[in-house]
Amino acid sequence: MSSNVTKAVIYCRVSNKTQTTRGDGLGSQETRCREYAKYKGYEVEAVFTDDVSGSLIKRPGMQAMLKHLSKHRKNPRVAIIDDISRLARGLDAHLQLRGAIAKAGATLESPSIEFGDDSDSVLVENLLASVSQHQRQKNSEQTLNRMKSRLKNGYWVFQAPVGYKYQKTSGQGKILVRNEPLATIIQEALEGYASGRFQLQVEVKRFLESFPEFPRDSKGYVHNQRVHDILTKVLYAGYVDSEDWQVSLRPGRHEGLISLETYKTIQDRLNTNAKTPARKDINLDFPLRGFVTCGECGHNLTACWSKGKNERHPYYMCFKKGCSHYRKSIRRDVIEGEFEQFLMSLKPTPELFDLAKDMFRDLWDYRVAFQKSHSKSLELEINKTERKIEQLLDRIVEAEDNTVVSAYEKRISQLQLDKQVMQEKIAKCGRPIRDFDDSFRTAMDFLANPHELWASERMEDRHAVMKLTFADRLAYVRGEGFRTPETTLPFKALGGISGSNIEMARPERFELPTKWFEATYSIQLSYGRVLASETDEGTGL
């Protein structure tokens, strides 16, 4: 080929990376441009591509082409594009890129349009660029409107949050479905925070980090912001909303990981929870640290490893100056051994446990029957809430201060959430998803033998034993042992039954069994093995 043959470059563009794998947009553009170059007798020396929006000016492929053209300014090249819309999708961007190509000493050509410097050619070029811009804006508006409409119908349209994935469903398009095992992990984290199993957000963070499959940053950590986003995302309750798009809270078409009431409990805790830092030194070496106090001064016992001649030895001790037991060590196997003996002493006899279980079953049946009529009072509450919302809307119309309007809008959002919670309860009143045995097996198993859970190697399980068994921290006196601890209500009730000749509770007298029911239900929530929603949805508790 002679040296005076005109050299050319080809520029191809698609709107996003997906189009590079689906279809052959870039390949078909290049083929058409090569055919044009062959027809014109040009030698194609390079092809440049982009997979970004045409509204952008700074694109990697475009910048590389301009650099190449500038490098050969002394021997001007021809830049070939398949269509004017491939150069840009906006008039301003088109004019700037046209100027940049001209400044690089190249000429722009296309098999679809003839570029020229006369007034008619410039007018046609500008009109086509304007039409291309209008098409991009129109497509954007149509896509946005379709997304808003779909969101209003309860379908999530944004990126799937952790714990969910999109799945194509017949007649509904892509909808969110559970992405296991992440969905179950997040479900346990949310229910654990709602029930108090996790007191602080940092405890949720450590729980999530304990699962290798949970996504994290390059250093192996779960960001605090991700934990906060998970705790505050109503999507996990099976609902959708969007403040930016003015889409109010409404039931979603996807399965929630928790109930809306559990979500509301989490928000209440987030708004009132103290920002106390969690201790990093509480670990399996000393599981009682933070839960046991000195019986003399009431100060928390600390724990440490002490160096011996050949090995290290674990001890608990009081570091409160002025205490008679200051810096006097207590061997770990002594204090923890006494604690385990006490846990084993809490194990009720089979006869006593069967009696308590029968009482609980009777109360369960009573509460299920009661909840069937509870929906009427909830409907009255919904009517009151709707009237409050209407009154606030009237005040917003009359208000002129933006601060006041913002306060009213915030209050309306809270009332709408309360209304949705009550509607959820009405829909599920008196319909147990599982029977008594399935729903409360975990709580009953724990009451039957709390020591079994303590034997677990998970720190969360041992903490759960402390929180669910004892109403306050334990006091330990060196040389004497534990003082009589205050146990939680279920164990008190079992003790009360064993210490008296009690008959089965009558329907009109449910004070003690009811409290025992509620406390045992809290065990089922806190331990997190049986889903809270499976009983909460069924009994309306």
Backbone hydrogen bonds, N-H to C=O, Kabsch-Sander energy under -0.5 kcal/mol:
donor,donor_aa,acceptor,acceptor_aa,energy
5,V,2,S,-1.1
8,A,43,E,-2.8
9,V,78,V,-2.9
10,I,46,A,-2.1
11,Y,80,I,-2.6
12,C,48,F,-2.6
14,V,50,D,-1.9
19,Q,16,N,-0.8
20,T,17,K,-1.4
21,T,17,K,-0.7
21,T,18,T,-1.2
22,R,18,T,-2.2
23,G,21,T,-0.6
25,G,19,Q,-0.7
28,S,24,D,-2.6
29,Q,25,G,-1.8
30,E,26,L,-2.3
31,T,27,G,-2.3
32,R,28,S,-2.1
33,C,29,Q,-2.3
34,R,30,E,-2.5
35,E,31,T,-2.2
36,Y,32,R,-1.9
37,A,33,C,-2.5
38,K,34,R,-2.5
39,Y,35,E,-2.1
40,K,36,Y,-2.2
41,G,37,A,-0.9
42,Y,37,A,-3.2
43,E,6,T,-2.7
44,V,42,Y,-0.6
45,E,8,A,-2.7
45,E,43,E,-0.6
46,A,8,A,-0.8
48,F,10,I,-3.1
50,D,12,C,-1.4
56,L,53,S,-1.2
59,R,57,I,-1.2
63,Q,59,R,-2.9
64,A,60,P,-2.1
65,M,61,G,-2.0
66,L,62,M,-2.5
67,K,63,Q,-2.1
68,H,64,A,-2.0
69,L,65,M,-2.7
70,S,66,L,-2.4
71,K,67,K,-1.7
72,H,68,H,-1.0
72,H,69,L,-0.6
73,R,70,S,-1.4
75,N,72,H,-0.7
78,V,7,K,-1.6
79,A,107,T,-3.1
80,I,9,V,-2.7
80,I,78,V,-0.6
81,I,109,E,-2.1
82,D,11,Y,-0.6
86,R,83,D,-1.6
87,L,83,D,-0.7
87,L,84,I,-0.7
88,A,84,I,-1.3
89,R,54,G,-2.2
94,H,90,G,-2.6
95,L,91,L,-2.6
96,Q,92,D,-2.3
97,L,93,A,-2.3
98,R,94,H,-2.5
99,G,95,L,-2.1
100,A,96,Q,-2.1
101,I,97,L,-2.5
102,A,98,R,-2.2
103,K,99,G,-2.4
104,A,100,A,-1.4
105,G,102,A,-1.6
106,A,101,I,-2.0
107,T,77,R,-1.6
109,E,79,A,-2.7
110,S,113,I,-0.7
115,F,113,I,-0.7
122,V,118,D,-2.3
123,L,119,S,-2.3
124,V,120,D,-2.4
125,E,121,S,-2.5
126,N,122,V,-2.7
127,L,123,L,-2.5
128,L,124,V,-2.7
129,A,125,E,-2.3
130,S,126,N,-2.3
131,V,127,L,-2.6
132,S,128,L,-2.3
133,Q,129,A,-2.1
134,H,130,S,-2.5
135,Q,131,V,-2.4
136,R,132,S,-1.9
137,Q,133,Q,-2.5
138,K,134,H,-2.8
139,N,135,Q,-2.6
140,S,136,R,-2.2
141,E,137,Q,-2.5
142,Q,138,K,-2.6
143,T,139,N,-2.5
144,L,140,S,-2.5
145,N,141,E,-2.6
146,R,142,Q,-2.3
147,M,143,T,-2.3
148,K,144,L,-2.5
149,S,145,N,-2.4
150,R,146,R,-2.3
151,L,147,M,-2.4
152,K,148,K,-2.4
153,N,149,S,-1.2
154,G,151,L,-1.8
155,Y,150,R,-2.3
164,Y,161,P,-2.1
165,K,177,V,-2.0
167,Q,175,I,-2.4
169,T,173,G,-3.0
172,Q,169,T,-1.7
173,G,169,T,-1.7
175,I,167,Q,-2.2
177,V,165,K,-2.6
179,N,163,G,-2.5
180,E,178,R,-0.7
183,A,179,N,-1.7
185,I,181,P,-2.0
186,I,182,L,-2.6
187,Q,183,A,-2.3
188,E,184,T,-2.2
189,A,185,I,-2.0
190,L,186,I,-2.8
191,E,187,Q,-2.4
192,G,188,E,-2.2
193,Y,189,A,-1.9
194,A,190,L,-2.2
195,S,191,E,-2.1
196,G,192,G,-0.9
197,R,192,G,-1.3
198,F,192,G,-1.8
199,Q,197,R,-0.6
203,E,200,L,-0.7
204,V,200,L,-1.3
205,K,201,Q,-2.4
206,R,202,V,-2.1
207,F,203,E,-2.0
208,L,204,V,-2.5
209,E,205,K,-2.1
210,S,206,R,-0.9
210,S,207,F,-0.8
211,F,208,L,-1.5
214,F,211,F,-1.8
217,D,221,Y,-2.9
220,G,217,D,-1.9
223,H,221,Y,-0.6
227,V,223,H,-1.6
228,H,224,N,-2.3
229,D,225,Q,-2.5
230,I,226,R,-2.2
231,L,227,V,-2.2
232,T,228,H,-1.6
233,K,229,D,-0.7
233,K,230,I,-0.6
234,V,232,T,-0.8
236,Y,233,K,-1.4
237,A,234,V,-1.7
238,G,235,L,-1.8
239,Y,234,V,-1.3
240,V,250,R,-2.6
242,S,247,V,-2.6
246,Q,243,E,-1.0
247,V,242,S,-2.7
248,S,246,Q,-0.7
250,R,240,V,-1.9
252,G,238,G,-3.0
253,R,154,G,-2.8
257,L,236,Y,-2.4
258,I,236,Y,-2.0
263,Y,259,S,-1.9
264,K,260,L,-2.4
265,T,261,E,-2.2
266,I,262,T,-2.0
267,Q,263,Y,-2.1
268,D,264,K,-2.4
269,R,265,T,-2.1
270,L,266,I,-2.5
271,N,267,Q,-1.9
272,T,268,D,-0.9
273,N,269,R,-2.6
276,T,274,A,-1.4
283,N,281,D,-0.8
286,F,283,N,-1.1
289,R,286,F,-1.5
290,G,301,L,-0.7
291,F,288,L,-2.4
292,V,288,L,-0.9
293,T,474,L,-3.6
294,C,299,H,-3.1
295,G,476,Y,-3.1
298,G,294,C,-2.2
301,L,292,V,-2.4
302,T,317,M,-2.7
304,C,315,Y,-2.4
306,S,313,H,-3.9
308,G,311,E,-2.4
313,H,306,S,-3.2
315,Y,304,C,-2.6
316,Y,330,I,-2.8
317,M,302,T,-2.3
318,C,325,H,-0.7
318,C,328,K,-0.5
321,K,319,F,-0.7
323,C,320,K,-1.8
326,Y,323,C,-1.9
327,R,318,C,-3.5
328,K,325,H,-2.2
329,S,327,R,-0.7
330,I,316,Y,-3.0
332,R,314,P,-1.7
334,V,331,R,-0.6
335,I,331,R,-2.0
336,E,332,R,-2.6
337,G,333,D,-1.0
338,E,334,V,-2.2
339,F,335,I,-1.7
340,E,336,E,-2.2
341,Q,337,G,-1.9
342,F,338,E,-1.9
343,L,339,F,-2.3
344,M,340,E,-2.3
345,S,341,Q,-1.4
346,L,342,F,-0.8
346,L,343,L,-1.1
347,K,344,M,-1.1
353,F,349,T,-2.6
354,D,350,P,-2.4
355,L,351,E,-2.0
356,A,352,L,-2.3
357,K,353,F,-2.5
358,D,354,D,-2.1
359,M,355,L,-2.0
360,F,356,A,-2.4
361,R,357,K,-2.4
362,D,358,D,-2.2
363,L,359,M,-2.2
364,W,360,F,-2.4
365,D,361,R,-2.3
366,Y,362,D,-2.1
367,R,363,L,-2.7
368,V,364,W,-2.3
369,A,365,D,-2.0
370,F,366,Y,-2.3
371,Q,367,R,-2.2
372,K,368,V,-0.8
372,K,369,A,-0.6
373,S,369,A,-0.5
373,S,370,F,-1.3
374,H,370,F,-0.5
375,S,371,Q,-0.6
376,K,373,S,-0.8
378,L,374,H,-1.5
379,E,375,S,-2.2
380,L,376,K,-1.7
381,E,377,S,-1.9
382,I,378,L,-2.2
383,N,379,E,-2.0
384,K,380,L,-2.0
385,T,381,E,-2.4
386,E,382,I,-2.6
387,R,383,N,-1.9
388,K,384,K,-2.0
389,I,385,T,-2.2
390,E,386,E,-2.2
391,Q,387,R,-2.3
392,L,388,K,-2.3
393,L,389,I,-2.3
394,D,390,E,-2.0
395,R,391,Q,-1.8
396,I,392,L,-2.1
397,V,393,L,-1.7
398,E,394,D,-1.4
399,A,395,R,-2.0
405,V,401,D,-2.2
406,S,402,N,-2.5
407,A,403,T,-2.0
408,Y,404,V,-2.4
409,E,405,V,-2.6
410,K,406,S,-2.1
411,R,407,A,-2.1
412,I,408,Y,-2.4
413,S,409,E,-2.1
414,Q,410,K,-1.8
415,L,411,R,-2.3
416,Q,412,I,-2.6
417,L,413,S,-1.9
418,D,414,Q,-2.3
419,K,415,L,-2.5
420,Q,416,Q,-2.3
421,V,417,L,-2.2
422,M,418,D,-2.2
423,Q,419,K,-2.4
424,E,420,Q,-2.3
425,K,421,V,-1.9
426,I,422,M,-2.5
427,A,423,Q,-2.1
428,K,424,E,-0.9
428,K,425,K,-0.6
429,C,425,K,-0.9
429,C,426,I,-0.7
431,R,428,K,-1.6
431,R,538,G,-0.6
433,I,534,E,-0.9
434,R,534,E,-0.7
439,S,435,D,-2.4
440,F,436,F,-2.1
441,R,438,D,-0.6
444,M,440,F,-2.3
445,D,441,R,-2.5
446,F,442,T,-2.2
447,L,443,A,-2.2
448,A,444,M,-2.1
449,N,445,D,-1.3
452,E,449,N,-1.0
453,L,449,N,-0.6
454,W,450,P,-1.5
455,A,451,H,-1.6
456,S,453,L,-1.6
462,R,458,R,-1.7
463,H,459,M,-2.4
464,A,460,E,-2.0
465,V,461,D,-1.9
466,M,462,R,-1.8
467,K,463,H,-2.4
468,L,464,A,-2.5
469,T,465,V,-1.9
470,F,466,M,-1.8
471,A,486,E,-3.1
472,D,486,E,-0.8
474,L,291,F,-2.5
476,Y,293,T,-2.7
477,V,481,G,-2.6
478,R,476,Y,-0.5
480,E,477,V,-2.1
481,G,477,V,-3.0
483,R,475,A,-2.7
487,T,485,P,-0.8
488,T,469,T,-2.1
491,F,488,T,-0.5
492,K,488,T,-1.9
493,A,489,L,-3.0
494,L,490,P,-2.1
495,G,491,F,-2.2
496,G,492,K,-2.7
497,I,493,A,-2.4
498,S,494,L,-2.0
499,G,495,G,-1.2
500,S,497,I,-1.1
502,I,500,S,-1.5
509,R,506,R,-2.0
514,T,510,F,-2.4
515,K,511,E,-2.0
516,W,512,L,-2.4
517,F,513,P,-2.8
518,E,514,T,-2.7
519,A,515,K,-2.6
520,T,516,W,-2.5
521,Y,517,F,-2.3
522,S,518,E,-1.8
523,I,519,A,-1.3
524,Q,520,T,-1.8
525,L,521,Y,-1.8
526,S,522,S,-3.0
527,Y,523,I,-2.5
528,G,524,Q,-0.8
530,V,524,Q,-0.6
534,E,531,L,-1.0
535,T,531,L,-0.6
535,T,532,A,-1.0
536,D,532,A,-2.7
537,E,533,S,-2.2
539,T,535,T,-2.6
540,G,536,D,-1.7
